[in-house]
């Protein structure tokens, strides 16, 4: 059987993704009722983080523990990667020692190279191009709150970066209409927009949000872009998601943010406490969606 990596949403079929999300909801119910599922007993995961993490790291570590497995946290500067070992060599070595590997990296090309050399499944815990694990949690959260997202209207307002790119892929995989609004110079990858049958870009955040069932944003300066902060703060004026902007959406709209949020920048100071916000449930669902992902990939 060929190895199945999860570097972007398109690595799995729509049926695979729906199965993972359904299993995530089931694992959540089991966890909440105190029932233990030890389906990954004896399995070990290595996690390599070039970038800082709260939700991704804790959800994977706790998830492996709850499923009976073990997770090993590795920083490049604490491994031979920090001394210049080729990424493919590290992949070959780790593949003989663990059952699955998760990476959070600056450059998506690095995770692609790692996966190409790995003989065990590889998960993209976030790269500069995609953040597929977050989308699993987001889709689970919407399903729990509103049911199927198929043919719903989704708006992404902010930076056309990895989260936006992942939502473009998700729009085709989950069959929803996606309207994106970013400053012109921060539009998402043209190849992704052009290849999507469900996503489009507009200049106005108000137009993007109009009638939307789900509104998402992300920080204006992601990790690795700190030196662009001043330029970005100026460019993104008018793209803040706040209560007034959400008032243009559907009355039952949900608001999501992958966190951490910069209050007063991409969102207003109190938006996370708005009754339309489901960010805390969204964050908590990272645990269960990632458990379902691990179980699926190691089954």
FENSUL-V441524 format. One record per helix or strand of 3 or more residues. SS is the DSSP state (A for helix, B for strand). FROM is the first residue (numbers start at 1). LEN is the number of residues. If there is no record, write none. Layout:
<<SS;FROM;LEN> <SS;FROM;LEN>>
This chain:
<<A;9;3> <A;14;19> <B;44;6> <A;55;12> <B;70;6> <A;76;3> <A;80;4> <A;87;9> <B;100;5> <A;108;10> <B;121;6> <A;132;15> <B;153;5> <A;162;13> <B;177;5> <A;184;3> <A;190;6> <B;199;4> <A;205;5> <B;214;4> <A;226;10> <A;243;4> <B;254;4> <A;271;3> <A;279;20>>
